[in-house]
Amino acid sequence: MSLDPPTYLASLQSNIRQRPIPWDGAVRAGTLTEEQLAKIRAVDKAKKDVRKQTVEADLDGYRLLFVGGPGNKSVLELAAKRQDVVQYILVLLSDLLDNLQEPEHGMPPQEKTHPPQPSKHQERQAHLNDITGIPALAKALFKNGDPYRHFLPLLAHSANPEDPIPLLTSTVLVSLMAGSRDESTATVDKALPVIFSYLSSLTKNSDAGLQDIGVQEYSSLLYGRVTRQQFWDQRSETVAPLIDILRAAAGVDAGDASASLWSSTTGTGRAGFEGSLSGGVGLQLLYHVLLVMWQLSFEASKVGDDLNDEYDIVSLYTRLLRLSQKEKTTRLLISTLYNLLSSNQNTLLPIAVLARLPALLQNLAGRQFPDPDLRDDLGNLRELLDEYTRTKTTFDEYVGEVNSGHLRWSPPHRNTVFWAENARKILEHENGEIVRSLALIMSKPWENDKAVLAIACNDIGCLVREVPEKRSQLEKLGLKTRVMELMAEADENVRWESLRALGGWLQYSFDTK
């Protein structure tokens, strides 16, 4: 695994290594063969360099030991009814896959040339240096094409959450995939979806230790575009629980996360990520979740828009960045934001401005960060946003806000000059796309943020007053009916703005008689 194993996993593995197993009796009972036992004893308790030499001198033998072959059952097949032996073999194989790796210094070519990844971050080096080697054993296990057939069923070994076999199996599979960087059909189409689903069950567990194991194993698996794409394709299982962890850390109301995020964009927040966070999220778990999301952001050009549409990632990360007092969390937040914004400038830069990210970055620029890569990313992100804000118009700001799907009382809404100059343009822009977006916003109840409905009514009223001859365009979208419905809202601001909006229609009706 690319990161230090969590305490719970390390303790579990250590206990299993130390348990005495009556091997000779197991051989007599047919649990394993004499030949298999000889291979186990040759590496059991041996030093790392001895293990390496022993295994590499007999790769076929160790391949047959762990995954079997034609006419040769693996030790896992033979020992299926001996839980103590199965657990021991899983720990031994995990140790061998980790210990026998040959780290390459630097990054693999496909990672070097894949924009917009950061170039020198410590997390990047630590992660990639640890998994980019191709261990001889991991490669040998793929000799017959599919080394997974005896392992995948163990992920569903029992429904007992205390059963260690599924957890130990996931560790083996992650080490095997990450160590070999395999992208064969057996891995990508067969094994990877299953292991992602299992790891998702860990990240949704109430135990923070199990959550951290799942997140760290995700990190080890996101070694290439293919695995990252599969991770994204299963995002309801993989990404969504991580977003829940980040929202909890940010103190965001789970009932209506979008409303909570946008209402907090101007807040000062807590003092920062110290000790235990809101929602019980510890700093290490938070860091590992941010690391996984940063790895996913390598695919920002493909996933960035959907990541924001589905999870409000820009406003969430802005909120987290406002709270972050630790350099290592700040570094990942800044780098991820840069990846997302630089690859999706037309869609995400307007949302970043609405979330008041430029002002936050200006404040951060006053802090003395020792890490030169963090300073570079911060400077690049500020430059990207400064260039956008220099060239954008108030109309662009308004369009960006509507497209974000969440309205707030930003300056254009109450600016009579803005409406006089832009009302017709708003109605005609991209064949009425802005108004359709307003209709979609108004169709939602917004139980936790009624201000959105009040603002939308204000905007509809301004459009009717400035361009009354276009009212039929609004009526066809059901906006007049919706405005009338909102006159019965419990929120007095919504009632007032809906009354004002309806007044525009009534005035037009009287004026034309």
Contacts in CASP RR format, 6 or more apart in sequence:
PFRMAT RR
TARGET T0000
AUTHOR 0000-0000-0000
METHOD contacts of the structure
MODEL  1
MSLDPPTYLASLQSNIRQRPIPWDGAVRAGTLTEEQLAKIRAVDKAKKDV
RKQTVEADLDGYRLLFVGGPGNKSVLELAAKRQDVVQYILVLLSDLLDNL
QEPEHGMPPQEKTHPPQPSKHQERQAHLNDITGIPALAKALFKNGDPYRH
FLPLLAHSANPEDPIPLLTSTVLVSLMAGSRDESTATVDKALPVIFSYLS
SLTKNSDAGLQDIGVQEYSSLLYGRVTRQQFWDQRSETVAPLIDILRAAA
GVDAGDASASLWSSTTGTGRAGFEGSLSGGVGLQLLYHVLLVMWQLSFEA
SKVGDDLNDEYDIVSLYTRLLRLSQKEKTTRLLISTLYNLLSSNQNTLLP
IAVLARLPALLQNLAGRQFPDPDLRDDLGNLRELLDEYTRTKTTFDEYVG
EVNSGHLRWSPPHRNTVFWAENARKILEHENGEIVRSLALIMSKPWENDK
AVLAIACNDIGCLVREVPEKRSQLEKLGLKTRVMELMAEADENVRWESLR
ALGGWLQYSFDTK
1 98 0 8 1.000
1 130 0 8 1.000
1 171 0 8 1.000
1 174 0 8 1.000
1 175 0 8 1.000
1 178 0 8 1.000
1 216 0 8 1.000
1 217 0 8 1.000
1 220 0 8 1.000
2 126 0 8 1.000
2 127 0 8 1.000
2 130 0 8 1.000
2 131 0 8 1.000
2 178 0 8 1.000
2 216 0 8 1.000
2 219 0 8 1.000
2 220 0 8 1.000
3 126 0 8 1.000
3 127 0 8 1.000
3 216 0 8 1.000
3 219 0 8 1.000
3 220 0 8 1.000
3 288 0 8 1.000
5 13 0 8 1.000
5 171 0 8 1.000
5 213 0 8 1.000
5 216 0 8 1.000
6 209 0 8 1.000
6 212 0 8 1.000
6 213 0 8 1.000
6 216 0 8 1.000
7 209 0 8 1.000
8 209 0 8 1.000
8 210 0 8 1.000
8 213 0 8 1.000
9 167 0 8 1.000
9 171 0 8 1.000
9 213 0 8 1.000
12 164 0 8 1.000
12 167 0 8 1.000
12 168 0 8 1.000
13 91 0 8 1.000
13 94 0 8 1.000
13 95 0 8 1.000
13 168 0 8 1.000
13 171 0 8 1.000
16 87 0 8 1.000
16 88 0 8 1.000
16 91 0 8 1.000
16 164 0 8 1.000
16 168 0 8 1.000
17 88 0 8 1.000
17 91 0 8 1.000
19 84 0 8 1.000
19 88 0 8 1.000
21 84 0 8 1.000
21 85 0 8 1.000
21 88 0 8 1.000
23 32 0 8 1.000
23 37 0 8 1.000
23 40 0 8 1.000
23 41 0 8 1.000
24 37 0 8 1.000
25 31 0 8 1.000
26 32 0 8 1.000
26 37 0 8 1.000
26 79 0 8 1.000
26 82 0 8 1.000
26 85 0 8 1.000
27 33 0 8 1.000
27 34 0 8 1.000
27 37 0 8 1.000
30 78 0 8 1.000
31 78 0 8 1.000
31 79 0 8 1.000
31 81 0 8 1.000
31 82 0 8 1.000
31 85 0 8 1.000
32 40 0 8 1.000
32 75 0 8 1.000
32 78 0 8 1.000
32 79 0 8 1.000
32 85 0 8 1.000
33 78 0 8 1.000
36 65 0 8 1.000
36 75 0 8 1.000
36 78 0 8 1.000
39 58 0 8 1.000
39 61 0 8 1.000
39 62 0 8 1.000
39 65 0 8 1.000
40 65 0 8 1.000
40 75 0 8 1.000
40 89 0 8 1.000
40 92 0 8 1.000
42 54 0 8 1.000
43 50 0 8 1.000
43 51 0 8 1.000
43 54 0 8 1.000
43 55 0 8 1.000
43 92 0 8 1.000
43 96 0 8 1.000
44 92 0 8 1.000
46 54 0 8 1.000
48 99 0 8 1.000
51 96 0 8 1.000
51 99 0 8 1.000
51 100 0 8 1.000
52 99 0 8 1.000
52 100 0 8 1.000
55 62 0 8 1.000
55 96 0 8 1.000
55 100 0 8 1.000
55 136 0 8 1.000
55 137 0 8 1.000
56 100 0 8 1.000
56 136 0 8 1.000
56 137 0 8 1.000
59 136 0 8 1.000
59 137 0 8 1.000
59 140 0 8 1.000
60 140 0 8 1.000
60 143 0 8 1.000
62 96 0 8 1.000
62 137 0 8 1.000
62 140 0 8 1.000
63 137 0 8 1.000
63 140 0 8 1.000
63 141 0 8 1.000
63 143 0 8 1.000
64 72 0 8 1.000
64 74 0 8 1.000
65 74 0 8 1.000
65 75 0 8 1.000
66 74 0 8 1.000
66 75 0 8 1.000
66 76 0 8 1.000
66 89 0 8 1.000
66 93 0 8 1.000
66 141 0 8 1.000
66 147 0 8 1.000
67 74 0 8 1.000
67 141 0 8 1.000
67 144 0 8 1.000
67 147 0 8 1.000
67 149 0 8 1.000
67 150 0 8 1.000
68 74 0 8 1.000
68 77 0 8 1.000
68 150 0 8 1.000
69 144 0 8 1.000
74 150 0 8 1.000
75 85 0 8 1.000
75 89 0 8 1.000
76 86 0 8 1.000
76 89 0 8 1.000
76 150 0 8 1.000
76 151 0 8 1.000
76 154 0 8 1.000
77 150 0 8 1.000
79 85 0 8 1.000
79 86 0 8 1.000
79 89 0 8 1.000
80 86 0 8 1.000
83 165 0 8 1.000
86 154 0 8 1.000
86 165 0 8 1.000
87 164 0 8 1.000
87 165 0 8 1.000
87 168 0 8 1.000
90 154 0 8 1.000
90 165 0 8 1.000
90 168 0 8 1.000
90 169 0 8 1.000
90 171 0 8 1.000
90 172 0 8 1.000
91 168 0 8 1.000
93 172 0 8 1.000
94 168 0 8 1.000
94 171 0 8 1.000
94 172 0 8 1.000
94 175 0 8 1.000
96 137 0 8 1.000
97 135 0 8 1.000
97 137 0 8 1.000
97 138 0 8 1.000
97 172 0 8 1.000
97 175 0 8 1.000
97 176 0 8 1.000
97 179 0 8 1.000
98 175 0 8 1.000
100 135 0 8 1.000
100 136 0 8 1.000
100 137 0 8 1.000
100 138 0 8 1.000
101 130 0 8 1.000
101 131 0 8 1.000
101 133 0 8 1.000
101 135 0 8 1.000
101 138 0 8 1.000
101 179 0 8 1.000
102 133 0 8 1.000
102 134 0 8 1.000
102 135 0 8 1.000
102 136 0 8 1.000
103 129 0 8 1.000
103 130 0 8 1.000
103 132 0 8 1.000
103 133 0 8 1.000
104 129 0 8 1.000
104 132 0 8 1.000
104 133 0 8 1.000
105 129 0 8 1.000
106 125 0 8 1.000
106 128 0 8 1.000
106 129 0 8 1.000
106 132 0 8 1.000
107 124 0 8 1.000
107 125 0 8 1.000
107 128 0 8 1.000
107 132 0 8 1.000
108 128 0 8 1.000
108 132 0 8 1.000
108 181 0 8 1.000
110 224 0 8 1.000
110 225 0 8 1.000
111 117 0 8 1.000
111 128 0 8 1.000
111 224 0 8 1.000
111 298 0 8 1.000
114 225 0 8 1.000
114 298 0 8 1.000
115 343 0 8 1.000
116 300 0 8 1.000
116 338 0 8 1.000
116 339 0 8 1.000
116 342 0 8 1.000
116 343 0 8 1.000
117 124 0 8 1.000
117 298 0 8 1.000
117 339 0 8 1.000
118 124 0 8 1.000
118 335 0 8 1.000
118 338 0 8 1.000
118 339 0 8 1.000
118 373 0 8 1.000
118 377 0 8 1.000
119 373 0 8 1.000
120 373 0 8 1.000
121 331 0 8 1.000
121 335 0 8 1.000
121 373 0 8 1.000
122 371 0 8 1.000
122 373 0 8 1.000
123 291 0 8 1.000
123 294 0 8 1.000
123 328 0 8 1.000
123 331 0 8 1.000
123 332 0 8 1.000
127 219 0 8 1.000
127 220 0 8 1.000
127 291 0 8 1.000
127 295 0 8 1.000
128 223 0 8 1.000
131 178 0 8 1.000
131 179 0 8 1.000
131 181 0 8 1.000
131 220 0 8 1.000
131 223 0 8 1.000
132 181 0 8 1.000
132 223 0 8 1.000
133 179 0 8 1.000
133 181 0 8 1.000
134 179 0 8 1.000
134 180 0 8 1.000
134 181 0 8 1.000
135 179 0 8 1.000
135 180 0 8 1.000
138 175 0 8 1.000
138 176 0 8 1.000
138 179 0 8 1.000
138 180 0 8 1.000
138 182 0 8 1.000
139 180 0 8 1.000
141 147 0 8 1.000
141 176 0 8 1.000
141 180 0 8 1.000
142 180 0 8 1.000
142 182 0 8 1.000
142 184 0 8 1.000
142 186 0 8 1.000
145 184 0 8 1.000
145 186 0 8 1.000
146 186 0 8 1.000
146 190 0 8 1.000
147 176 0 8 1.000
147 186 0 8 1.000
148 173 0 8 1.000
148 186 0 8 1.000
148 187 0 8 1.000
148 190 0 8 1.000
148 191 0 8 1.000
151 169 0 8 1.000
151 172 0 8 1.000
151 173 0 8 1.000
152 173 0 8 1.000
152 190 0 8 1.000
152 191 0 8 1.000
152 194 0 8 1.000
154 165 0 8 1.000
154 166 0 8 1.000
154 169 0 8 1.000
155 166 0 8 1.000
155 169 0 8 1.000
155 170 0 8 1.000
155 173 0 8 1.000
155 194 0 8 1.000
155 195 0 8 1.000
155 198 0 8 1.000
156 166 0 8 1.000
157 163 0 8 1.000
157 165 0 8 1.000
157 166 0 8 1.000
157 169 0 8 1.000
158 165 0 8 1.000
158 166 0 8 1.000
161 205 0 8 1.000
166 198 0 8 1.000
167 202 0 8 1.000
167 210 0 8 1.000
167 213 0 8 1.000
170 195 0 8 1.000
170 198 0 8 1.000
170 199 0 8 1.000
170 202 0 8 1.000
170 214 0 8 1.000
170 217 0 8 1.000
171 217 0 8 1.000
173 191 0 8 1.000
173 195 0 8 1.000
174 195 0 8 1.000
174 217 0 8 1.000
174 220 0 8 1.000
174 221 0 8 1.000
175 220 0 8 1.000
176 182 0 8 1.000
177 187 0 8 1.000
177 191 0 8 1.000
177 192 0 8 1.000
177 195 0 8 1.000
177 220 0 8 1.000
177 221 0 8 1.000
177 223 0 8 1.000
177 227 0 8 1.000
178 220 0 8 1.000
178 221 0 8 1.000
178 223 0 8 1.000
181 223 0 8 1.000
181 224 0 8 1.000
183 224 0 8 1.000
183 226 0 8 1.000
183 227 0 8 1.000
188 226 0 8 1.000
188 227 0 8 1.000
188 230 0 8 1.000
192 221 0 8 1.000
192 227 0 8 1.000
192 230 0 8 1.000
193 230 0 8 1.000
193 234 0 8 1.000
195 217 0 8 1.000
195 221 0 8 1.000
196 218 0 8 1.000
196 221 0 8 1.000
196 230 0 8 1.000
196 231 0 8 1.000
196 234 0 8 1.000
196 237 0 8 1.000
196 238 0 8 1.000
197 234 0 8 1.000
197 237 0 8 1.000
199 214 0 8 1.000
199 217 0 8 1.000
199 218 0 8 1.000
199 238 0 8 1.000
200 234 0 8 1.000
200 237 0 8 1.000
200 238 0 8 1.000
200 241 0 8 1.000
202 210 0 8 1.000
202 211 0 8 1.000
202 213 0 8 1.000
202 214 0 8 1.000
202 217 0 8 1.000
203 211 0 8 1.000
203 214 0 8 1.000
203 215 0 8 1.000
203 218 0 8 1.000
203 238 0 8 1.000
203 241 0 8 1.000
203 242 0 8 1.000
203 245 0 8 1.000
204 211 0 8 1.000
204 241 0 8 1.000
205 211 0 8 1.000
208 280 0 8 1.000
208 281 0 8 1.000
208 282 0 8 1.000
208 285 0 8 1.000
209 285 0 8 1.000
211 245 0 8 1.000
211 285 0 8 1.000
212 284 0 8 1.000
212 285 0 8 1.000
212 288 0 8 1.000
215 242 0 8 1.000
215 285 0 8 1.000
215 288 0 8 1.000
215 289 0 8 1.000
215 292 0 8 1.000
216 288 0 8 1.000
218 231 0 8 1.000
218 238 0 8 1.000
218 292 0 8 1.000
219 288 0 8 1.000
219 291 0 8 1.000
219 292 0 8 1.000
219 295 0 8 1.000
221 227 0 8 1.000
221 231 0 8 1.000
222 228 0 8 1.000
222 231 0 8 1.000
222 292 0 8 1.000
222 295 0 8 1.000
222 296 0 8 1.000
224 298 0 8 1.000
225 298 0 8 1.000
225 299 0 8 1.000
228 295 0 8 1.000
228 296 0 8 1.000
228 298 0 8 1.000
228 299 0 8 1.000
229 299 0 8 1.000
229 302 0 8 1.000
231 238 0 8 1.000
231 239 0 8 1.000
231 296 0 8 1.000
232 238 0 8 1.000
232 239 0 8 1.000
232 296 0 8 1.000
232 299 0 8 1.000
232 302 0 8 1.000
232 303 0 8 1.000
235 310 0 8 1.000
239 296 0 8 1.000
239 307 0 8 1.000
239 311 0 8 1.000
240 311 0 8 1.000
242 289 0 8 1.000
242 292 0 8 1.000
242 293 0 8 1.000
243 311 0 8 1.000
243 313 0 8 1.000
243 316 0 8 1.000
244 254 0 8 1.000
245 281 0 8 1.000
245 285 0 8 1.000
245 286 0 8 1.000
245 289 0 8 1.000
246 286 0 8 1.000
246 289 0 8 1.000
246 290 0 8 1.000
246 293 0 8 1.000
246 316 0 8 1.000
246 320 0 8 1.000
247 254 0 8 1.000
247 257 0 8 1.000
247 316 0 8 1.000
248 254 0 8 1.000
248 277 0 8 1.000
248 278 0 8 1.000
248 279 0 8 1.000
248 280 0 8 1.000
248 281 0 8 1.000
249 273 0 8 1.000
249 277 0 8 1.000
249 278 0 8 1.000
249 279 0 8 1.000
249 281 0 8 1.000
249 282 0 8 1.000
249 286 0 8 1.000
249 320 0 8 1.000
250 261 0 8 1.000
250 264 0 8 1.000
250 278 0 8 1.000
250 316 0 8 1.000
250 319 0 8 1.000
250 320 0 8 1.000
250 323 0 8 1.000
251 260 0 8 1.000
251 278 0 8 1.000
251 279 0 8 1.000
252 260 0 8 1.000
252 261 0 8 1.000
252 264 0 8 1.000
252 316 0 8 1.000
252 319 0 8 1.000
253 259 0 8 1.000
253 260 0 8 1.000
253 448 0 8 1.000
255 448 0 8 1.000
256 446 0 8 1.000
256 447 0 8 1.000
256 448 0 8 1.000
256 449 0 8 1.000
257 312 0 8 1.000
257 316 0 8 1.000
258 312 0 8 1.000
258 315 0 8 1.000
258 406 0 8 1.000
258 449 0 8 1.000
259 406 0 8 1.000
259 446 0 8 1.000
259 448 0 8 1.000
259 449 0 8 1.000
259 452 0 8 1.000
260 448 0 8 1.000
261 312 0 8 1.000
261 315 0 8 1.000
261 316 0 8 1.000
261 319 0 8 1.000
262 312 0 8 1.000
262 315 0 8 1.000
262 355 0 8 1.000
262 406 0 8 1.000
262 408 0 8 1.000
262 449 0 8 1.000
263 449 0 8 1.000
264 319 0 8 1.000
265 315 0 8 1.000
265 318 0 8 1.000
265 319 0 8 1.000
265 354 0 8 1.000
265 355 0 8 1.000
265 356 0 8 1.000
265 408 0 8 1.000
266 356 0 8 1.000
267 322 0 8 1.000
268 322 0 8 1.000
269 322 0 8 1.000
269 323 0 8 1.000
270 278 0 8 1.000
270 323 0 8 1.000
271 325 0 8 1.000
272 323 0 8 1.000
272 324 0 8 1.000
272 325 0 8 1.000
272 326 0 8 1.000
273 283 0 8 1.000
273 286 0 8 1.000
273 323 0 8 1.000
273 324 0 8 1.000
273 325 0 8 1.000
273 326 0 8 1.000
273 329 0 8 1.000
274 283 0 8 1.000
274 325 0 8 1.000
275 282 0 8 1.000
275 283 0 8 1.000
276 282 0 8 1.000
277 283 0 8 1.000
277 286 0 8 1.000
283 326 0 8 1.000
283 329 0 8 1.000
286 329 0 8 1.000
287 326 0 8 1.000
287 328 0 8 1.000
287 329 0 8 1.000
287 332 0 8 1.000
290 329 0 8 1.000
290 332 0 8 1.000
290 333 0 8 1.000
290 336 0 8 1.000
291 332 0 8 1.000
293 332 0 8 1.000
293 336 0 8 1.000
294 332 0 8 1.000
294 335 0 8 1.000
294 336 0 8 1.000
294 339 0 8 1.000
296 303 0 8 1.000
296 307 0 8 1.000
297 304 0 8 1.000
297 335 0 8 1.000
297 336 0 8 1.000
297 339 0 8 1.000
297 340 0 8 1.000
298 339 0 8 1.000
300 339 0 8 1.000
300 340 0 8 1.000
300 342 0 8 1.000
300 343 0 8 1.000
300 344 0 8 1.000
301 343 0 8 1.000
301 344 0 8 1.000
304 313 0 8 1.000
304 340 0 8 1.000
304 343 0 8 1.000
304 344 0 8 1.000
304 348 0 8 1.000
305 344 0 8 1.000
305 347 0 8 1.000
305 348 0 8 1.000
307 313 0 8 1.000
307 340 0 8 1.000
308 314 0 8 1.000
308 340 0 8 1.000
308 344 0 8 1.000
308 347 0 8 1.000
308 348 0 8 1.000
308 351 0 8 1.000
312 406 0 8 1.000
313 340 0 8 1.000
314 337 0 8 1.000
314 340 0 8 1.000
314 341 0 8 1.000
314 348 0 8 1.000
314 351 0 8 1.000
314 352 0 8 1.000
314 355 0 8 1.000
314 357 0 8 1.000
315 351 0 8 1.000
315 354 0 8 1.000
315 355 0 8 1.000
317 333 0 8 1.000
317 336 0 8 1.000
317 337 0 8 1.000
318 337 0 8 1.000
318 352 0 8 1.000
318 355 0 8 1.000
318 356 0 8 1.000
318 357 0 8 1.000
318 360 0 8 1.000
320 329 0 8 1.000
320 333 0 8 1.000
321 330 0 8 1.000
321 333 0 8 1.000
321 334 0 8 1.000
321 337 0 8 1.000
321 357 0 8 1.000
321 360 0 8 1.000
321 364 0 8 1.000
322 360 0 8 1.000
324 330 0 8 1.000
324 333 0 8 1.000
327 369 0 8 1.000
327 370 0 8 1.000
327 371 0 8 1.000
327 374 0 8 1.000
330 364 0 8 1.000
330 369 0 8 1.000
330 374 0 8 1.000
331 371 0 8 1.000
331 373 0 8 1.000
331 374 0 8 1.000
331 377 0 8 1.000
334 364 0 8 1.000
334 374 0 8 1.000
334 377 0 8 1.000
334 378 0 8 1.000
334 381 0 8 1.000
335 377 0 8 1.000
337 352 0 8 1.000
337 357 0 8 1.000
337 381 0 8 1.000
338 377 0 8 1.000
338 380 0 8 1.000
338 381 0 8 1.000
338 384 0 8 1.000
340 348 0 8 1.000
341 348 0 8 1.000
341 349 0 8 1.000
341 352 0 8 1.000
341 381 0 8 1.000
341 384 0 8 1.000
341 385 0 8 1.000
342 380 0 8 1.000
342 384 0 8 1.000
345 384 0 8 1.000
345 388 0 8 1.000
347 403 0 8 1.000
349 384 0 8 1.000
349 385 0 8 1.000
349 388 0 8 1.000
350 388 0 8 1.000
350 392 0 8 1.000
350 396 0 8 1.000
350 397 0 8 1.000
350 399 0 8 1.000
350 400 0 8 1.000
350 401 0 8 1.000
350 403 0 8 1.000
350 404 0 8 1.000
351 400 0 8 1.000
351 403 0 8 1.000
351 404 0 8 1.000
352 358 0 8 1.000
352 385 0 8 1.000
353 385 0 8 1.000
353 388 0 8 1.000
353 389 0 8 1.000
353 392 0 8 1.000
353 397 0 8 1.000
354 397 0 8 1.000
354 400 0 8 1.000
354 401 0 8 1.000
354 404 0 8 1.000
354 408 0 8 1.000
354 410 0 8 1.000
357 385 0 8 1.000
358 382 0 8 1.000
358 385 0 8 1.000
358 386 0 8 1.000
358 389 0 8 1.000
361 378 0 8 1.000
361 379 0 8 1.000
361 381 0 8 1.000
361 382 0 8 1.000
361 385 0 8 1.000
362 382 0 8 1.000
364 378 0 8 1.000
365 378 0 8 1.000
365 379 0 8 1.000
365 382 0 8 1.000
369 375 0 8 1.000
369 378 0 8 1.000
394 411 0 8 1.000
394 412 0 8 1.000
394 415 0 8 1.000
394 418 0 8 1.000
394 422 0 8 1.000
395 418 0 8 1.000
395 422 0 8 1.000
395 425 0 8 1.000
395 426 0 8 1.000
397 410 0 8 1.000
397 412 0 8 1.000
398 410 0 8 1.000
398 412 0 8 1.000
398 418 0 8 1.000
398 422 0 8 1.000
398 426 0 8 1.000
399 429 0 8 1.000
399 434 0 8 1.000
401 407 0 8 1.000
401 408 0 8 1.000
401 410 0 8 1.000
401 412 0 8 1.000
402 434 0 8 1.000
402 437 0 8 1.000
402 438 0 8 1.000
402 441 0 8 1.000
403 437 0 8 1.000
405 437 0 8 1.000
405 440 0 8 1.000
405 441 0 8 1.000
406 441 0 8 1.000
406 449 0 8 1.000
406 452 0 8 1.000
407 413 0 8 1.000
407 441 0 8 1.000
407 451 0 8 1.000
407 452 0 8 1.000
407 455 0 8 1.000
407 456 0 8 1.000
407 459 0 8 1.000
408 451 0 8 1.000
408 452 0 8 1.000
408 455 0 8 1.000
409 451 0 8 1.000
409 455 0 8 1.000
411 418 0 8 1.000
412 418 0 8 1.000
413 455 0 8 1.000
413 458 0 8 1.000
413 459 0 8 1.000
414 458 0 8 1.000
419 462 0 8 1.000
419 463 0 8 1.000
419 465 0 8 1.000
419 466 0 8 1.000
420 466 0 8 1.000
423 462 0 8 1.000
423 463 0 8 1.000
423 466 0 8 1.000
423 467 0 8 1.000
424 466 0 8 1.000
424 467 0 8 1.000
424 470 0 8 1.000
426 434 0 8 1.000
426 435 0 8 1.000
426 463 0 8 1.000
427 434 0 8 1.000
427 435 0 8 1.000
427 463 0 8 1.000
427 467 0 8 1.000
427 470 0 8 1.000
427 473 0 8 1.000
432 473 0 8 1.000
435 463 0 8 1.000
435 473 0 8 1.000
435 474 0 8 1.000
435 477 0 8 1.000
435 479 0 8 1.000
436 477 0 8 1.000
438 456 0 8 1.000
438 459 0 8 1.000
438 460 0 8 1.000
438 479 0 8 1.000
439 477 0 8 1.000
439 478 0 8 1.000
439 479 0 8 1.000
439 482 0 8 1.000
441 452 0 8 1.000
441 456 0 8 1.000
442 453 0 8 1.000
442 456 0 8 1.000
442 457 0 8 1.000
442 460 0 8 1.000
442 479 0 8 1.000
442 482 0 8 1.000
442 486 0 8 1.000
443 482 0 8 1.000
444 452 0 8 1.000
446 452 0 8 1.000
446 453 0 8 1.000
450 489 0 8 1.000
450 491 0 8 1.000
450 493 0 8 1.000
450 494 0 8 1.000
451 493 0 8 1.000
453 486 0 8 1.000
453 489 0 8 1.000
453 491 0 8 1.000
453 494 0 8 1.000
453 497 0 8 1.000
453 498 0 8 1.000
454 491 0 8 1.000
454 493 0 8 1.000
454 494 0 8 1.000
454 496 0 8 1.000
454 497 0 8 1.000
455 497 0 8 1.000
457 483 0 8 1.000
457 486 0 8 1.000
457 494 0 8 1.000
457 497 0 8 1.000
457 498 0 8 1.000
457 500 0 8 1.000
457 501 0 8 1.000
458 497 0 8 1.000
458 500 0 8 1.000
458 501 0 8 1.000
460 474 0 8 1.000
460 479 0 8 1.000
460 483 0 8 1.000
460 501 0 8 1.000
461 483 0 8 1.000
461 500 0 8 1.000
461 501 0 8 1.000
461 503 0 8 1.000
461 504 0 8 1.000
463 470 0 8 1.000
463 474 0 8 1.000
464 471 0 8 1.000
464 474 0 8 1.000
464 501 0 8 1.000
464 504 0 8 1.000
464 505 0 8 1.000
464 508 0 8 1.000
465 504 0 8 1.000
465 507 0 8 1.000
468 504 0 8 1.000
468 508 0 8 1.000
468 511 0 8 1.000
471 480 0 8 1.000
471 505 0 8 1.000
471 508 0 8 1.000
474 480 0 8 1.000
475 481 0 8 1.000
480 502 0 8 1.000
480 505 0 8 1.000
483 498 0 8 1.000
483 501 0 8 1.000
483 502 0 8 1.000
484 498 0 8 1.000
484 502 0 8 1.000
486 494 0 8 1.000
486 495 0 8 1.000
486 497 0 8 1.000
486 498 0 8 1.000
487 495 0 8 1.000
487 498 0 8 1.000
487 499 0 8 1.000
487 502 0 8 1.000
488 495 0 8 1.000
489 495 0 8 1.000
489 498 0 8 1.000
END
